Amino acid sequence: MKTAETIKEVRKIVNQWRKEGLTVGLVPTMGFLHEGHESLMKRSLEENDRTVVSIFVNPMQFGKSEDLDSYPRDFEKDSCICQNAGVNLIFHPASEEMYPAQFFTYTDMDILTESLCGSKRPGHFRGVCTVVSKLFHIVSPDRAYFGQKDAQQLAVIKKMVQDLNFDLEVVGCPTVREADGLAKSSRNTYLSPEERKAAGILHQALECARQAISNGEQDIAKLRSDMVQMIESEPLAGIDYVELVDGETLQPLKTLEKPALIAVAVKFGKTRLIDNYIWE
Ligand code: PAF
């Protein structure tokens, strides 16, 4: 496995692979890798001849009052995880490599970024779209892998690829969960033992909604209020949003139609966790 810190090095390696006729998969990450990331790497390794993992905590997608400085980082451990998984190349750029002084160009999107996390984290998706489009230009992958836990991010990136004619396939991979159903996330490490226990409520609420829908419940207001009530029964949980939206446009649903995205964002202390269930 190689590690590259510059765009030039990545291009040189990928160009050589291209000359050899090899296909390339990209797994974009912000590091502090867990089993969720490993499942993306595994899928990429199965579907491509070579796999690149980018590890870059992207400052542009963090708001001023968010956790950029405290975001967990452990490059040595990440490197071992990639090596053991069979990854071919880690791209680990410094901030100045991705955003040199005098950086003025951004990738942005309307509509899909206006609901859910987009409405709570202004500028977040502009940062995500900008860094992901840069990574796509740098690596030129055949396929890129993202987790379904970040359902809005996945929908936004799929649309960006379609709208801007990137010549690659975006592959969404299932959420990997802890034994109690909590979605794996680098931010879970912020939780105190009490908050960690309480955070199980996220999956329980989504599971109740899933069961209610499969038992024929169609009333969106009721589905939403039952979830709110359940999450509010947990004293350590502070709801940021509980929404039922169209799975493609991410606009609020008037009637329950497939694909529907049931998305929640809940704070436990200072830690904001997201999760979702896709009815399709
Ligand atoms: O999902 C993430 O870890 C990040 O948003 C991504 C896609 C790597 C862009 O920085």
py3Dmol code that shows the C-alpha trace and the ligand (Angstrom):
import py3Dmol

protein = """\
ATOM      1  CA  MET A   1       0.000   0.000   0.000  1.00  0.00           C
ATOM      2  CA  LYS A   2       1.210   3.500  -0.863  1.00  0.00           C
ATOM      3  CA  THR A   3       0.416   6.781   0.862  1.00  0.00           C
ATOM      4  CA  ALA A   4       0.360  10.005  -1.151  1.00  0.00           C
ATOM      5  CA  GLU A   5       0.155  13.486   0.295  1.00  0.00           C
ATOM      6  CA  THR A   6       0.094  15.427  -2.960  1.00  0.00           C
ATOM      7  CA  ILE A   7      -2.307  15.573  -5.891  1.00  0.00           C
ATOM      8  CA  LYS A   8       0.639  15.115  -8.268  1.00  0.00           C
ATOM      9  CA  GLU A   9       1.630  11.787  -6.655  1.00  0.00           C
ATOM     10  CA  VAL A  10      -1.968  10.484  -6.787  1.00  0.00           C
ATOM     11  CA  ARG A  11      -2.294  11.402 -10.469  1.00  0.00           C
ATOM     12  CA  LYS A  12       1.013   9.687 -11.310  1.00  0.00           C
ATOM     13  CA  ILE A  13      -0.045   6.429  -9.603  1.00  0.00           C
ATOM     14  CA  VAL A  14      -3.594   6.440 -11.001  1.00  0.00           C
ATOM     15  CA  ASN A  15      -2.351   7.267 -14.537  1.00  0.00           C
ATOM     16  CA  GLN A  16      -0.051   4.249 -14.378  1.00  0.00           C
ATOM     17  CA  TRP A  17      -2.996   2.016 -13.334  1.00  0.00           C
ATOM     18  CA  ARG A  18      -5.030   3.449 -16.198  1.00  0.00           C
ATOM     19  CA  LYS A  19      -2.247   2.600 -18.674  1.00  0.00           C
ATOM     20  CA  GLU A  20      -2.427  -0.977 -17.378  1.00  0.00           C
ATOM     21  CA  GLY A  21      -6.185  -0.993 -18.054  1.00  0.00           C
ATOM     22  CA  LEU A  22      -7.117  -1.275 -14.348  1.00  0.00           C
ATOM     23  CA  THR A  23     -10.355   0.030 -12.817  1.00  0.00           C
ATOM     24  CA  VAL A  24     -10.280   2.312  -9.777  1.00  0.00           C
ATOM     25  CA  GLY A  25     -12.639   2.655  -6.801  1.00  0.00           C
ATOM     26  CA  LEU A  26     -12.551   5.641  -4.421  1.00  0.00           C
ATOM     27  CA  VAL A  27     -13.667   5.656  -0.781  1.00  0.00           C
ATOM     28  CA  PRO A  28     -13.710   9.284   0.441  1.00  0.00           C
ATOM     29  CA  THR A  29     -13.415   9.543   4.253  1.00  0.00           C
ATOM     30  CA  MET A  30     -12.494  11.951   7.013  1.00  0.00           C
ATOM     31  CA  GLY A  31     -10.530   9.193   8.771  1.00  0.00           C
ATOM     32  CA  PHE A  32     -10.961   7.693  12.251  1.00  0.00           C
ATOM     33  CA  LEU A  33     -12.051   4.650  10.324  1.00  0.00           C
ATOM     34  CA  HIS A  34     -14.552   2.130  11.671  1.00  0.00           C
ATOM     35  CA  GLU A  35     -16.428  -0.944  10.392  1.00  0.00           C
ATOM     36  CA  GLY A  36     -18.717   1.300   8.321  1.00  0.00           C
ATOM     37  CA  HIS A  37     -15.711   2.563   6.326  1.00  0.00           C
ATOM     38  CA  GLU A  38     -14.308  -0.978   6.151  1.00  0.00           C
ATOM     39  CA  SER A  39     -17.525  -2.169   4.488  1.00  0.00           C
ATOM     40  CA  LEU A  40     -17.091   0.563   1.825  1.00  0.00           C
ATOM     41  CA  MET A  41     -13.470  -0.489   1.248  1.00  0.00           C
ATOM     42  CA  LYS A  42     -14.481  -4.152   1.007  1.00  0.00           C
ATOM     43  CA  ARG A  43     -17.118  -3.335  -1.607  1.00  0.00           C
ATOM     44  CA  SER A  44     -14.677  -1.210  -3.590  1.00  0.00           C
ATOM     45  CA  LEU A  45     -12.022  -3.939  -3.471  1.00  0.00           C
ATOM     46  CA  GLU A  46     -14.579  -6.471  -4.734  1.00  0.00           C
ATOM     47  CA  GLU A  47     -15.725  -4.271  -7.623  1.00  0.00           C
ATOM     48  CA  ASN A  48     -12.473  -2.615  -8.774  1.00  0.00           C
ATOM     49  CA  ASP A  49      -8.882  -3.611  -9.563  1.00  0.00           C
ATOM     50  CA  ARG A  50      -7.482  -0.837  -7.362  1.00  0.00           C
ATOM     51  CA  THR A  51      -8.905   1.035  -4.358  1.00  0.00           C
ATOM     52  CA  VAL A  52      -7.994   4.530  -3.162  1.00  0.00           C
ATOM     53  CA  VAL A  53      -9.067   5.746   0.302  1.00  0.00           C
ATOM     54  CA  SER A  54      -8.884   9.493   0.886  1.00  0.00           C
ATOM     55  CA  ILE A  55      -8.420  10.632   4.477  1.00  0.00           C
ATOM     56  CA  PHE A  56      -9.033  14.354   4.825  1.00  0.00           C
ATOM     57  CA  VAL A  57     -10.919  16.225   7.548  1.00  0.00           C
ATOM     58  CA  ASN A  58     -12.431  18.802   5.226  1.00  0.00           C
ATOM     59  CA  PRO A  59     -12.555  22.197   6.984  1.00  0.00           C
ATOM     60  CA  MET A  60     -14.952  23.585   4.389  1.00  0.00           C
ATOM     61  CA  GLN A  61     -17.849  21.381   5.509  1.00  0.00           C
ATOM     62  CA  PHE A  62     -17.674  22.411   9.193  1.00  0.00           C
ATOM     63  CA  GLY A  63     -19.573  25.434  10.514  1.00  0.00           C
ATOM     64  CA  LYS A  64     -17.791  27.975  12.758  1.00  0.00           C
ATOM     65  CA  SER A  65     -19.295  26.531  15.959  1.00  0.00           C
ATOM     66  CA  GLU A  66     -18.826  22.891  14.888  1.00  0.00           C
ATOM     67  CA  ASP A  67     -16.262  20.257  15.875  1.00  0.00           C
ATOM     68  CA  LEU A  68     -13.474  20.736  13.273  1.00  0.00           C
ATOM     69  CA  ASP A  69     -10.684  21.060  15.865  1.00  0.00           C
ATOM     70  CA  SER A  70     -11.898  18.233  18.079  1.00  0.00           C
ATOM     71  CA  TYR A  71     -12.873  15.887  15.204  1.00  0.00           C
ATOM     72  CA  PRO A  72     -11.156  12.556  16.077  1.00  0.00           C
ATOM     73  CA  ARG A  73      -7.994  11.772  14.118  1.00  0.00           C
ATOM     74  CA  ASP A  74      -5.666   8.733  14.220  1.00  0.00           C
ATOM     75  CA  PHE A  75      -3.765   8.393  10.976  1.00  0.00           C
ATOM     76  CA  GLU A  76      -1.550   5.514  12.130  1.00  0.00           C
ATOM     77  CA  LYS A  77      -4.526   3.366  13.091  1.00  0.00           C
ATOM     78  CA  ASP A  78      -6.357   4.340   9.881  1.00  0.00           C
ATOM     79  CA  SER A  79      -3.312   3.370   7.873  1.00  0.00           C
ATOM     80  CA  CYS A  80      -3.217  -0.108   9.531  1.00  0.00           C
ATOM     81  CA  ILE A  81      -6.939  -0.598   8.835  1.00  0.00           C
ATOM     82  CA  CYS A  82      -6.436   0.270   5.151  1.00  0.00           C
ATOM     83  CA  GLN A  83      -3.349  -1.938   4.882  1.00  0.00           C
ATOM     84  CA  ASN A  84      -5.179  -4.916   6.454  1.00  0.00           C
ATOM     85  CA  ALA A  85      -8.193  -4.383   4.208  1.00  0.00           C
ATOM     86  CA  GLY A  86      -5.985  -4.536   1.087  1.00  0.00           C
ATOM     87  CA  VAL A  87      -6.338  -0.880   0.011  1.00  0.00           C
ATOM     88  CA  ASN A  88      -3.800   0.138  -2.665  1.00  0.00           C
ATOM     89  CA  LEU A  89      -3.423   3.858  -2.017  1.00  0.00           C
ATOM     90  CA  ILE A  90      -4.230   6.320   0.770  1.00  0.00           C
ATOM     91  CA  PHE A  91      -4.534   9.957  -0.261  1.00  0.00           C
ATOM     92  CA  HIS A  92      -3.818  12.009   2.869  1.00  0.00           C
ATOM     93  CA  PRO A  93      -3.436  15.643   1.840  1.00  0.00           C
ATOM     94  CA  ALA A  94      -2.765  18.626   4.081  1.00  0.00           C
ATOM     95  CA  SER A  95      -5.371  21.359   4.057  1.00  0.00           C
ATOM     96  CA  GLU A  96      -3.077  23.623   1.970  1.00  0.00           C
ATOM     97  CA  GLU A  97      -2.816  20.923  -0.700  1.00  0.00           C
ATOM     98  CA  MET A  98      -6.598  20.871  -1.152  1.00  0.00           C
ATOM     99  CA  TYR A  99      -7.215  24.569  -0.500  1.00  0.00           C
ATOM    100  CA  PRO A 100      -4.159  26.647  -1.392  1.00  0.00           C
ATOM    101  CA  ALA A 101      -4.237  30.370  -0.599  1.00  0.00           C
ATOM    102  CA  GLN A 102      -6.448  32.235  -3.089  1.00  0.00           C
ATOM    103  CA  PHE A 103      -9.008  29.433  -3.417  1.00  0.00           C
ATOM    104  CA  PHE A 104     -12.173  30.951  -4.892  1.00  0.00           C
ATOM    105  CA  THR A 105     -14.166  28.157  -6.595  1.00  0.00           C
ATOM    106  CA  TYR A 106     -16.963  26.087  -5.060  1.00  0.00           C
ATOM    107  CA  THR A 107     -19.466  23.408  -6.059  1.00  0.00           C
ATOM    108  CA  ASP A 108     -22.926  24.081  -4.659  1.00  0.00           C
ATOM    109  CA  MET A 109     -26.475  22.740  -5.055  1.00  0.00           C
ATOM    110  CA  ASP A 110     -30.028  24.001  -4.544  1.00  0.00           C
ATOM    111  CA  ILE A 111     -33.183  22.169  -3.359  1.00  0.00           C
ATOM    112  CA  LEU A 112     -31.669  18.881  -2.138  1.00  0.00           C
ATOM    113  CA  THR A 113     -29.414  20.751   0.279  1.00  0.00           C
ATOM    114  CA  GLU A 114     -32.153  22.965   1.711  1.00  0.00           C
ATOM    115  CA  SER A 115     -33.870  20.391   3.966  1.00  0.00           C
ATOM    116  CA  LEU A 116     -32.691  18.118   6.826  1.00  0.00           C
ATOM    117  CA  CYS A 117     -28.994  18.656   7.721  1.00  0.00           C
ATOM    118  CA  GLY A 118     -28.690  21.337   5.028  1.00  0.00           C
ATOM    119  CA  SER A 119     -31.128  23.600   6.876  1.00  0.00           C
ATOM    120  CA  LYS A 120     -29.373  23.000  10.209  1.00  0.00           C
ATOM    121  CA  ARG A 121     -25.783  23.239   8.943  1.00  0.00           C
ATOM    122  CA  PRO A 122     -25.559  26.179   6.507  1.00  0.00           C
ATOM    123  CA  GLY A 123     -22.674  25.763   4.040  1.00  0.00           C
ATOM    124  CA  HIS A 124     -22.119  22.111   4.975  1.00  0.00           C
ATOM    125  CA  PHE A 125     -23.112  20.653   1.613  1.00  0.00           C
ATOM    126  CA  ARG A 126     -21.225  23.341  -0.297  1.00  0.00           C
ATOM    127  CA  GLY A 127     -18.133  22.070   1.546  1.00  0.00           C
ATOM    128  CA  VAL A 128     -18.994  18.423   0.864  1.00  0.00           C
ATOM    129  CA  CYS A 129     -19.750  19.012  -2.845  1.00  0.00           C
ATOM    130  CA  THR A 130     -16.578  21.060  -3.310  1.00  0.00           C
ATOM    131  CA  VAL A 131     -14.240  18.532  -1.695  1.00  0.00           C
ATOM    132  CA  VAL A 132     -15.915  15.513  -3.309  1.00  0.00           C
ATOM    133  CA  SER A 133     -15.813  17.095  -6.772  1.00  0.00           C
ATOM    134  CA  LYS A 134     -12.105  17.883  -6.221  1.00  0.00           C
ATOM    135  CA  LEU A 135     -11.474  14.253  -5.153  1.00  0.00           C
ATOM    136  CA  PHE A 136     -13.327  13.017  -8.235  1.00  0.00           C
ATOM    137  CA  HIS A 137     -11.117  15.215 -10.463  1.00  0.00           C
ATOM    138  CA  ILE A 138      -7.928  14.160  -8.674  1.00  0.00           C
ATOM    139  CA  VAL A 139      -8.562  10.377  -8.610  1.00  0.00           C
ATOM    140  CA  SER A 140     -10.897   9.991 -11.657  1.00  0.00           C
ATOM    141  CA  PRO A 141     -12.424   6.828 -10.176  1.00  0.00           C
ATOM    142  CA  ASP A 142     -14.764   4.450 -12.020  1.00  0.00           C
ATOM    143  CA  ARG A 143     -16.807   4.104  -8.843  1.00  0.00           C
ATOM    144  CA  ALA A 144     -17.056   6.009  -5.553  1.00  0.00           C
ATOM    145  CA  TYR A 145     -18.473   4.552  -2.326  1.00  0.00           C
ATOM    146  CA  PHE A 146     -20.573   6.338   0.315  1.00  0.00           C
ATOM    147  CA  GLY A 147     -22.581   5.106   3.326  1.00  0.00           C
ATOM    148  CA  GLN A 148     -26.380   5.237   3.432  1.00  0.00           C
ATOM    149  CA  LYS A 149     -26.194   6.550   7.006  1.00  0.00           C
ATOM    150  CA  ASP A 150     -25.489   9.950   5.431  1.00  0.00           C
ATOM    151  CA  ALA A 151     -28.554   9.605   3.210  1.00  0.00           C
ATOM    152  CA  GLN A 152     -28.772  13.297   2.296  1.00  0.00           C
ATOM    153  CA  GLN A 153     -25.061  13.394   1.424  1.00  0.00           C
ATOM    154  CA  LEU A 154     -25.515  10.315  -0.783  1.00  0.00           C
ATOM    155  CA  ALA A 155     -28.534  11.858  -2.583  1.00  0.00           C
ATOM    156  CA  VAL A 156     -26.667  15.163  -3.049  1.00  0.00           C
ATOM    157  CA  ILE A 157     -23.543  13.475  -4.456  1.00  0.00           C
ATOM    158  CA  LYS A 158     -25.596  11.302  -6.833  1.00  0.00           C
ATOM    159  CA  LYS A 159     -27.339  14.441  -8.121  1.00  0.00           C
ATOM    160  CA  MET A 160     -24.060  16.357  -8.418  1.00  0.00           C
ATOM    161  CA  VAL A 161     -22.580  13.518 -10.496  1.00  0.00           C
ATOM    162  CA  GLN A 162     -25.661  13.545 -12.738  1.00  0.00           C
ATOM    163  CA  ASP A 163     -25.911  17.331 -13.086  1.00  0.00           C
ATOM    164  CA  LEU A 164     -22.181  17.932 -13.670  1.00  0.00           C
ATOM    165  CA  ASN A 165     -21.672  14.833 -15.872  1.00  0.00           C
ATOM    166  CA  PHE A 166     -18.970  13.177 -13.792  1.00  0.00           C
ATOM    167  CA  ASP A 167     -18.122   9.928 -15.571  1.00  0.00           C
ATOM    168  CA  LEU A 168     -18.390   7.586 -12.589  1.00  0.00           C
ATOM    169  CA  GLU A 169     -20.848   5.488 -10.626  1.00  0.00           C
ATOM    170  CA  VAL A 170     -21.824   6.486  -7.080  1.00  0.00           C
ATOM    171  CA  VAL A 171     -22.409   3.378  -4.962  1.00  0.00           C
ATOM    172  CA  GLY A 172     -24.459   3.661  -1.745  1.00  0.00           C
ATOM    173  CA  CYS A 173     -23.649   1.019   0.885  1.00  0.00           C
ATOM    174  CA  PRO A 174     -25.808  -0.162   3.823  1.00  0.00           C
ATOM    175  CA  THR A 175     -25.325   1.361   7.280  1.00  0.00           C
ATOM    176  CA  VAL A 176     -23.218  -0.760   9.634  1.00  0.00           C
ATOM    177  CA  ARG A 177     -24.612  -0.884  13.190  1.00  0.00           C
ATOM    178  CA  GLU A 178     -23.555  -1.674  16.747  1.00  0.00           C
ATOM    179  CA  ALA A 179     -25.297  -4.567  18.595  1.00  0.00           C
ATOM    180  CA  ASP A 180     -28.056  -2.217  19.895  1.00  0.00           C
ATOM    181  CA  GLY A 181     -28.650  -0.793  16.423  1.00  0.00           C
ATOM    182  CA  LEU A 182     -26.698   2.474  16.807  1.00  0.00           C
ATOM    183  CA  ALA A 183     -25.204   3.391  13.430  1.00  0.00           C
ATOM    184  CA  LYS A 184     -21.392   3.298  13.423  1.00  0.00           C
ATOM    185  CA  SER A 185     -19.971   6.810  13.314  1.00  0.00           C
ATOM    186  CA  SER A 186     -16.632   8.421  14.145  1.00  0.00           C
ATOM    187  CA  ARG A 187     -18.625  10.850  16.330  1.00  0.00           C
ATOM    188  CA  ASN A 188     -19.878   7.995  18.591  1.00  0.00           C
ATOM    189  CA  THR A 189     -16.504   8.262  20.360  1.00  0.00           C
ATOM    190  CA  TYR A 190     -17.603  11.639  21.810  1.00  0.00           C
ATOM    191  CA  LEU A 191     -20.452   9.999  23.789  1.00  0.00           C
ATOM    192  CA  SER A 192     -20.192   9.447  27.554  1.00  0.00           C
ATOM    193  CA  PRO A 193     -21.241   5.919  28.684  1.00  0.00           C
ATOM    194  CA  GLU A 194     -24.696   7.304  29.663  1.00  0.00           C
ATOM    195  CA  GLU A 195     -25.116   9.123  26.333  1.00  0.00           C
ATOM    196  CA  ARG A 196     -23.948   6.037  24.445  1.00  0.00           C
ATOM    197  CA  LYS A 197     -26.667   3.978  26.173  1.00  0.00           C
ATOM    198  CA  ALA A 198     -29.299   6.646  25.494  1.00  0.00           C
ATOM    199  CA  ALA A 199     -28.316   6.906  21.801  1.00  0.00           C
ATOM    200  CA  GLY A 200     -29.904   3.488  21.171  1.00  0.00           C
ATOM    201  CA  ILE A 201     -33.231   5.371  21.052  1.00  0.00           C
ATOM    202  CA  LEU A 202     -32.451   6.591  17.504  1.00  0.00           C
ATOM    203  CA  HIS A 203     -32.598   3.135  16.006  1.00  0.00           C
ATOM    204  CA  GLN A 204     -35.550   2.137  18.211  1.00  0.00           C
ATOM    205  CA  ALA A 205     -37.596   5.105  16.935  1.00  0.00           C
ATOM    206  CA  LEU A 206     -36.730   4.337  13.302  1.00  0.00           C
ATOM    207  CA  GLU A 207     -37.548   0.680  13.842  1.00  0.00           C
ATOM    208  CA  CYS A 208     -40.977   1.595  15.296  1.00  0.00           C
ATOM    209  CA  ALA A 209     -41.682   3.745  12.220  1.00  0.00           C
ATOM    210  CA  ARG A 210     -40.594   0.893   9.951  1.00  0.00           C
ATOM    211  CA  GLN A 211     -42.908  -1.532  11.746  1.00  0.00           C
ATOM    212  CA  ALA A 212     -45.832   0.927  11.722  1.00  0.00           C
ATOM    213  CA  ILE A 213     -45.418   1.428   7.956  1.00  0.00           C
ATOM    214  CA  SER A 214     -45.262  -2.297   7.300  1.00  0.00           C
ATOM    215  CA  ASN A 215     -48.457  -2.674   9.395  1.00  0.00           C
ATOM    216  CA  GLY A 216     -50.156  -0.210   7.034  1.00  0.00           C
ATOM    217  CA  GLU A 217     -49.764   3.145   8.807  1.00  0.00           C
ATOM    218  CA  GLN A 218     -49.898   5.903   6.147  1.00  0.00           C
ATOM    219  CA  ASP A 219     -50.425   9.006   8.262  1.00  0.00           C
ATOM    220  CA  ILE A 220     -47.201  11.024   8.041  1.00  0.00           C
ATOM    221  CA  ALA A 221     -48.065  13.354  10.941  1.00  0.00           C
ATOM    222  CA  LYS A 222     -48.772  10.361  13.182  1.00  0.00           C
ATOM    223  CA  LEU A 223     -45.619   8.507  12.166  1.00  0.00           C
ATOM    224  CA  ARG A 224     -43.607  11.633  12.898  1.00  0.00           C
ATOM    225  CA  SER A 225     -45.269  12.459  16.216  1.00  0.00           C
ATOM    226  CA  ASP A 226     -44.891   8.852  17.460  1.00  0.00           C
ATOM    227  CA  MET A 227     -41.167   9.030  16.709  1.00  0.00           C
ATOM    228  CA  VAL A 228     -40.829  12.437  18.383  1.00  0.00           C
ATOM    229  CA  GLN A 229     -42.662  11.161  21.465  1.00  0.00           C
ATOM    230  CA  MET A 230     -40.447   8.101  21.673  1.00  0.00           C
ATOM    231  CA  ILE A 231     -37.191  10.052  21.325  1.00  0.00           C
ATOM    232  CA  GLU A 232     -38.396  12.667  23.826  1.00  0.00           C
ATOM    233  CA  SER A 233     -38.994   9.866  26.352  1.00  0.00           C
ATOM    234  CA  GLU A 234     -35.188   9.627  26.569  1.00  0.00           C
ATOM    235  CA  PRO A 235     -34.078  12.491  28.879  1.00  0.00           C
ATOM    236  CA  LEU A 236     -30.567  12.765  27.346  1.00  0.00           C
ATOM    237  CA  ALA A 237     -31.883  13.136  23.774  1.00  0.00           C
ATOM    238  CA  GLY A 238     -32.447  16.578  22.217  1.00  0.00           C
ATOM    239  CA  ILE A 239     -34.188  16.446  18.828  1.00  0.00           C
ATOM    240  CA  ASP A 240     -32.678  18.497  15.999  1.00  0.00           C
ATOM    241  CA  TYR A 241     -35.114  17.114  13.428  1.00  0.00           C
ATOM    242  CA  VAL A 242     -37.380  14.154  12.703  1.00  0.00           C
ATOM    243  CA  GLU A 243     -38.542  14.288   9.058  1.00  0.00           C
ATOM    244  CA  LEU A 244     -40.256  12.154   6.437  1.00  0.00           C
ATOM    245  CA  VAL A 245     -39.171  13.288   2.964  1.00  0.00           C
ATOM    246  CA  ASP A 246     -39.167  12.097  -0.619  1.00  0.00           C
ATOM    247  CA  GLY A 247     -36.142   9.787  -0.970  1.00  0.00           C
ATOM    248  CA  GLU A 248     -34.951  11.504  -4.173  1.00  0.00           C
ATOM    249  CA  THR A 249     -35.936  15.186  -3.948  1.00  0.00           C
ATOM    250  CA  LEU A 250     -35.685  15.284  -0.124  1.00  0.00           C
ATOM    251  CA  GLN A 251     -38.803  17.492  -0.082  1.00  0.00           C
ATOM    252  CA  PRO A 252     -41.411  16.974   2.696  1.00  0.00           C
ATOM    253  CA  LEU A 253     -43.913  14.237   1.896  1.00  0.00           C
ATOM    254  CA  LYS A 254     -47.645  14.975   1.811  1.00  0.00           C
ATOM    255  CA  THR A 255     -48.589  11.333   1.345  1.00  0.00           C
ATOM    256  CA  LEU A 256     -46.461   8.286   2.060  1.00  0.00           C
ATOM    257  CA  GLU A 257     -44.898   7.232  -1.233  1.00  0.00           C
ATOM    258  CA  LYS A 258     -41.832   5.181  -2.145  1.00  0.00           C
ATOM    259  CA  PRO A 259     -38.985   5.887  -1.902  1.00  0.00           C
ATOM    260  CA  ALA A 260     -39.459   7.690   1.421  1.00  0.00           C
ATOM    261  CA  LEU A 261     -36.594   8.766   3.647  1.00  0.00           C
ATOM    262  CA  ILE A 262     -37.285   8.897   7.368  1.00  0.00           C
ATOM    263  CA  ALA A 263     -34.396  10.885   8.792  1.00  0.00           C
ATOM    264  CA  VAL A 264     -33.505  11.887  12.337  1.00  0.00           C
ATOM    265  CA  ALA A 265     -30.843  14.125  13.875  1.00  0.00           C
ATOM    266  CA  VAL A 266     -30.605  14.065  17.658  1.00  0.00           C
ATOM    267  CA  LYS A 267     -28.153  15.599  20.110  1.00  0.00           C
ATOM    268  CA  PHE A 268     -26.797  13.730  23.118  1.00  0.00           C
ATOM    269  CA  GLY A 269     -24.938  16.364  25.097  1.00  0.00           C
ATOM    270  CA  LYS A 270     -22.779  18.139  22.495  1.00  0.00           C
ATOM    271  CA  THR A 271     -22.781  15.188  20.094  1.00  0.00           C
ATOM    272  CA  ARG A 272     -25.166  15.353  17.157  1.00  0.00           C
ATOM    273  CA  LEU A 273     -25.976  11.967  15.611  1.00  0.00           C
ATOM    274  CA  ILE A 274     -27.948  11.227  12.448  1.00  0.00           C
ATOM    275  CA  ASP A 275     -29.646   8.075  11.222  1.00  0.00           C
ATOM    276  CA  ASN A 276     -32.385   7.109   8.790  1.00  0.00           C
ATOM    277  CA  TYR A 277     -34.606   4.430   7.378  1.00  0.00           C
ATOM    278  CA  ILE A 278     -35.323   4.283   3.646  1.00  0.00           C
ATOM    279  CA  TRP A 279     -38.710   2.840   2.683  1.00  0.00           C
ATOM    280  CA  GLU A 280     -38.376   1.568  -0.875  1.00  0.00           C
TER     281      GLU A 280
END
"""
ligand_1 = """\
10
PAF
O -18.860 11.434 4.811
C -17.749 11.956 5.011
O -16.895 11.429 5.732
C -17.425 13.284 4.349
O -18.538 14.098 4.288
C -16.776 13.129 2.961
C -17.720 12.478 1.969
C -15.503 12.298 3.074
C -16.392 14.501 2.409
O -15.478 15.165 3.232
"""
view = py3Dmol.view(width=600, height=400)
view.addModel(protein, "pdb")
view.setStyle({"model": 0}, {"cartoon": {"style": "trace"}})
view.addModel(ligand_1, "xyz")
view.setStyle({"model": 1}, {"stick": {}})
view.zoomTo()
view.show()
